[in-house]
Amino acid sequence: MSKLIHDIREFFWPLLEGEAKHYQIAVEKIQEALKDEKDKNKIDELLGLSKSLYDREENRRSTVEAKATTLLGATGLTTTLIVSFGKSLFFEFDKLGTLTAFAFALFFIITLLYFWRTISYSLRALSRSGFQTMLPHEIIEMKDTDECEYKKKIATLILDKTAKNYPPTNVKVDWMVMSQEYFKRGIHTIIIGTIVLSLLVILHWVWLHRTNYPLPFLEKQKVEKSETQKSDIDTLKEQVNNLKNENAEIKDENEALKDDVEELRERTENVQKPTVGGKSKKKPITE
């Protein structure tokens, strides 16, 4: 169970385990081993191998720093693009939907976290370390010795410097490897996040235009249709009631108009009333 938890943790968040290997070489032991050596060819071969080991270790350090520099530049550019994209998309969250916006924020934070770790380890790999080189005074101090002793001392000095350069170079290698691991996880997060967000955007778009896709939303449309029918019936009932009220008002107005007509008719009859002899006699209108 603990191994499973360790593997899961290592998959999402790798950690640097163990310490860098140290190669300690005692200068006295090297001098003791070469003390009685008089064969010039063997001494020359030893000096050549010592120089080769020293150069290989220096090249290893330079390669690690070059890779860390390249990884730092790529991570910085990628982080800038992601931040710019996230900033532009931040103002469109209301159009993406809750689930899509939450997924984007999650992938955005995880990706930035991975790239932050990448930059952190790359900077560590480029930091100063205790890398030792040949110093001029160390060579000048051996000028009074004979050729064989001079070569043996130079070989001893080179091997000592090479052995001391192993630990800092190994530390740089570990930091560079960790930087690569987090950069790789950041790229995987971008790829997975792009696929997931694309699917969520498509689903959100389909949901907004679900009336054009009746089969996946059949049940929901049935409910909406029944609700629409109920609302239509209620609207029709309200319109019928309004018409009834208007008809009642019109009827009341007609009754009022009839009363006004009757009153006008009575007034007209009072204004002119016929008399005997074919003459009419005006009668004042009384109100």
PAKOLPA-449238 format. One line per 3 residues: number of its first residue (from 1); their letters; for each residue x, y, z of C-alpha. Coordinates in steps of 0.001 Angstrom, whole numbers, always signed. Layout:
# residues N
NUM = a = X,Y,Z ~ ...
END
This chain:
# residues 287
1 = msk = +0,+0,+0 ~ +2829,+2385,+873 ~ +4515,+1624,-2455
4 = lih = +1287,+2425,-4293 ~ +982,+5745,-2459 ~ +4643,+6450,-3215
7 = dir = +4129,+5717,-6923 ~ +1019,+7932,-7085 ~ +2842,+10763,-5337
10 = eff = +5860,+10306,-7587 ~ +3622,+10420,-10668 ~ +2105,+13799,-9762
13 = wpl = +4830,+15333,-7583 ~ +8317,+13800,-7941 ~ +10806,+14472,-5170
16 = leg = +14555,+14252,-5094 ~ +15482,+11141,-3167 ~ +18893,+10089,-1967
19 = eak = +22107,+12066,-1943 ~ +24621,+12740,-4662 ~ +27422,+10211,-4848
22 = hyq = +30733,+11351,-3433 ~ +34023,+10079,-4747 ~ +36708,+10817,-2223
25 = iav = +40293,+10185,-3193 ~ +43125,+10631,-782 ~ +46048,+12407,-2394
28 = eki = +48470,+10542,-157 ~ +47220,+7201,-1464 ~ +47749,+8276,-5058
31 = qea = +51248,+9524,-4273 ~ +52008,+6310,-2433 ~ +50812,+4241,-5400
34 = lkd = +52987,+6225,-7820 ~ +56015,+6544,-5550 ~ +57991,+3660,-6963
37 = ekd = +56760,+3957,-10534 ~ +59658,+4698,-12900 ~ +58248,+3564,-16236
40 = knk = +57905,+6702,-18362 ~ +55273,+5187,-20661 ~ +53005,+4266,-17745
43 = ide = +53391,+7710,-16236 ~ +52501,+9339,-19553 ~ +49485,+7045,-19892
46 = llg = +48359,+7910,-16351 ~ +48724,+11642,-17070 ~ +46711,+11299,-20277
49 = lsk = +43908,+9392,-18539 ~ +43848,+11948,-15727 ~ +43431,+14795,-18215
52 = sly = +40726,+12837,-20040 ~ +38761,+12279,-16817 ~ +39096,+15938,-15867
55 = dre = +37934,+17134,-19293 ~ +35026,+14691,-19314 ~ +33843,+15924,-15929
58 = enr = +34094,+19548,-17050 ~ +32156,+18751,-20224 ~ +29502,+17007,-18146
61 = rst = +29078,+20111,-16016 ~ +28902,+22374,-19078 ~ +26326,+20100,-20713
64 = vea = +24135,+20121,-17607 ~ +24250,+23907,-17388 ~ +23497,+24260,-21109
67 = kat = +20460,+21989,-20783 ~ +19271,+23902,-17717 ~ +19625,+27197,-19619
70 = tll = +17629,+25846,-22579 ~ +14953,+24439,-20277 ~ +14741,+27726,-18388
73 = gat = +14201,+29685,-21606 ~ +11560,+27277,-22902 ~ +9741,+27297,-19571
76 = glt = +9773,+31089,-19376 ~ +8330,+31426,-22879 ~ +5660,+28782,-22254
79 = ttl = +4685,+30351,-18934 ~ +4337,+33773,-20566 ~ +2054,+32394,-23270
82 = ivs = -92,+30500,-20752 ~ -457,+33538,-18480 ~ -1416,+35741,-21445
85 = fgk = -3969,+33205,-22634 ~ -5405,+32778,-19139 ~ -5647,+36550,-18685
88 = slf = -7559,+36963,-21952 ~ -9867,+34061,-21141 ~ -10502,+35240,-17588
91 = fef = -12953,+37875,-18817 ~ -14909,+35242,-20764 ~ -15674,+32992,-17788
94 = dkl = -19349,+33915,-17798 ~ -19631,+32545,-21343 ~ -17850,+29252,-20625
97 = gtl = -20138,+27804,-18017 ~ -19363,+26928,-14407 ~ -17817,+23502,-15036
100 = taf = -15607,+24693,-17902 ~ -14430,+27731,-15961 ~ -13603,+25584,-12905
103 = afa = -11688,+23042,-15040 ~ -9736,+25806,-16765 ~ -8792,+27408,-13437
106 = lff = -7669,+24014,-12081 ~ -5479,+23149,-15074 ~ -4136,+26711,-15155
109 = iit = -2984,+26554,-11522 ~ -1483,+23052,-11864 ~ +418,+24012,-15019
112 = lly = +1844,+27157,-13443 ~ +2842,+25131,-10383 ~ +4749,+22595,-12495
115 = fwr = +6491,+25323,-14478 ~ +7361,+27180,-11291 ~ +9110,+24033,-10033
118 = tis = +10858,+23687,-13400 ~ +12221,+27227,-13196 ~ +13230,+26723,-9571
121 = ysl = +15308,+23602,-10287 ~ +16801,+25106,-13458 ~ +18029,+28100,-11472
124 = ral = +19542,+25752,-8895 ~ +21351,+23874,-11650 ~ +22778,+27185,-12890
127 = srs = +23834,+28379,-9449 ~ +27452,+28543,-8309 ~ +29058,+25369,-7043
130 = gfq = +32399,+24218,-5695 ~ +33849,+23214,-9065 ~ +37651,+23176,-8837
133 = tml = +40136,+23933,-11593 ~ +43880,+23884,-11977 ~ +45448,+26986,-10476
136 = phe = +48629,+28531,-11851 ~ +50558,+28544,-8568 ~ +49926,+24819,-8089
139 = iie = +51765,+24130,-11339 ~ +54549,+26629,-10733 ~ +55384,+25048,-7379
142 = mkd = +56413,+21821,-9163 ~ +58968,+23431,-11540 ~ +62033,+22214,-9614
145 = tde = +61173,+18497,-9811 ~ +62387,+16112,-12495 ~ +60222,+15077,-15415
148 = cey = +58840,+11825,-13953 ~ +58070,+13340,-10566 ~ +56536,+16385,-12239
151 = kkk = +54199,+14241,-14335 ~ +53247,+12116,-11319 ~ +52432,+15219,-9250
154 = iat = +50428,+16750,-12093 ~ +48470,+13495,-12541 ~ +47863,+13324,-8776
157 = lil = +46644,+16941,-8717 ~ +44330,+16388,-11692 ~ +42824,+13238,-10182
160 = dkt = +42279,+15038,-6894 ~ +40510,+17942,-8635 ~ +38399,+15524,-10674
163 = akn = +37322,+13566,-7618 ~ +36324,+16764,-5821 ~ +34302,+17920,-8839
166 = ypp = +32076,+14831,-8885 ~ +29725,+15838,-5989 ~ +28781,+19354,-7229
169 = tnv = +28336,+18081,-10766 ~ +26133,+15237,-9540 ~ +24009,+17741,-7610
172 = kvd = +23623,+19829,-10772 ~ +22594,+16698,-12665 ~ +19949,+15895,-10030
175 = wmv = +18519,+19413,-10187 ~ +18481,+19359,-13968 ~ +16718,+15964,-13984
178 = msq = +14093,+17273,-11549 ~ +13612,+20316,-13748 ~ +13029,+18043,-16734
181 = eyf = +10526,+15932,-14790 ~ +8408,+18928,-13797 ~ +8624,+20421,-17284
184 = krg = +7417,+17111,-18713 ~ +4461,+17057,-16315 ~ +3654,+20658,-17191
187 = iht = +3532,+19797,-20894 ~ +1344,+16751,-20170 ~ -990,+18957,-18129
190 = iii = -1304,+21379,-21052 ~ -2130,+18551,-23470 ~ -4658,+16871,-21158
193 = gti = -6158,+20214,-20168 ~ -6578,+21257,-23794 ~ -8414,+18035,-24628
196 = vls = -10663,+18199,-21552 ~ -11453,+21896,-21972 ~ -12228,+21410,-25672
199 = llv = -14709,+18659,-24821 ~ -16313,+20808,-22111 ~ -16619,+23777,-24464
202 = ilh = -18264,+21554,-27095 ~ -20680,+20093,-24532 ~ -21493,+23569,-23257
205 = wvw = -22169,+24755,-26805 ~ -24411,+21738,-27454 ~ -26277,+22436,-24222
208 = lhr = -26919,+26017,-25262 ~ -28194,+24820,-28655 ~ -29953,+21715,-27375
211 = tny = -33210,+22575,-29245 ~ -31369,+21596,-32416 ~ -30455,+18241,-30898
214 = plp = -33713,+16694,-29644 ~ -32559,+13162,-28958 ~ -30029,+13814,-26158
217 = fle = -32430,+16145,-24404 ~ -35731,+14402,-25068 ~ -36857,+14154,-21461
220 = kqk = -35958,+17748,-20686 ~ -37763,+18958,-23773 ~ -40876,+17011,-22747
223 = vek = -40907,+18810,-19436 ~ -40304,+22155,-21116 ~ -43033,+21408,-23653
226 = set = -45575,+20558,-20965 ~ -44639,+23687,-19060 ~ -45023,+25696,-22263
229 = qks = -48453,+24186,-22910 ~ -49556,+25003,-19363 ~ -48386,+28558,-19718
232 = did = -50228,+28875,-23070 ~ -53494,+27675,-21508 ~ -53098,+30140,-18665
235 = tlk = -52459,+32901,-21167 ~ -55586,+31989,-23156 ~ -57691,+31952,-19988
238 = eqv = -56396,+35365,-19061 ~ -57185,+36692,-22533 ~ -60759,+35287,-22339
241 = nnl = -61278,+36945,-18963 ~ -59982,+40208,-20356 ~ -62434,+39951,-23290
244 = kne = -65305,+39264,-20919 ~ -64392,+42296,-18861 ~ -64171,+44419,-21999
247 = nae = -67575,+43164,-23190 ~ -69090,+44021,-19810 ~ -67597,+47502,-19992
250 = ikd = -68897,+47947,-23554 ~ -72380,+46804,-22431 ~ -72349,+49326,-19590
253 = ene = -71335,+52049,-22018 ~ -74185,+51082,-24382 ~ -76676,+51294,-21526
256 = alk = -75345,+54701,-20613 ~ -75651,+55806,-24244 ~ -79262,+54602,-24362
259 = ddv = -80113,+56686,-21295 ~ -78492,+59727,-22906 ~ -80516,+59185,-26115
262 = eel = -83766,+58949,-24156 ~ -82961,+62114,-22287 ~ -82170,+63952,-25520
265 = rer = -85416,+62731,-27049 ~ -87447,+64036,-24107 ~ -85726,+67388,-24304
268 = ten = -86392,+67616,-28004 ~ -90101,+66992,-27413 ~ -90232,+69718,-24764
271 = vqk = -88482,+72238,-27001 ~ -91256,+72218,-29655 ~ -94778,+71145,-28827
274 = ptv = -97684,+71544,-31445 ~ -100771,+73833,-30609 ~ -104280,+74337,-31999
277 = ggk = -104419,+76281,-35331 ~ -101140,+74841,-36678 ~ -98936,+77113,-34563
280 = skk = -96501,+75916,-32123 ~ -95874,+77402,-28787 ~ -92375,+77400,-27452
283 = kpi = -92019,+76095,-24036 ~ -88956,+76881,-22041 ~ -86734,+73955,-21276
286 = te = -86678,+73171,-17678 ~ -83866,+71327,-16229
END
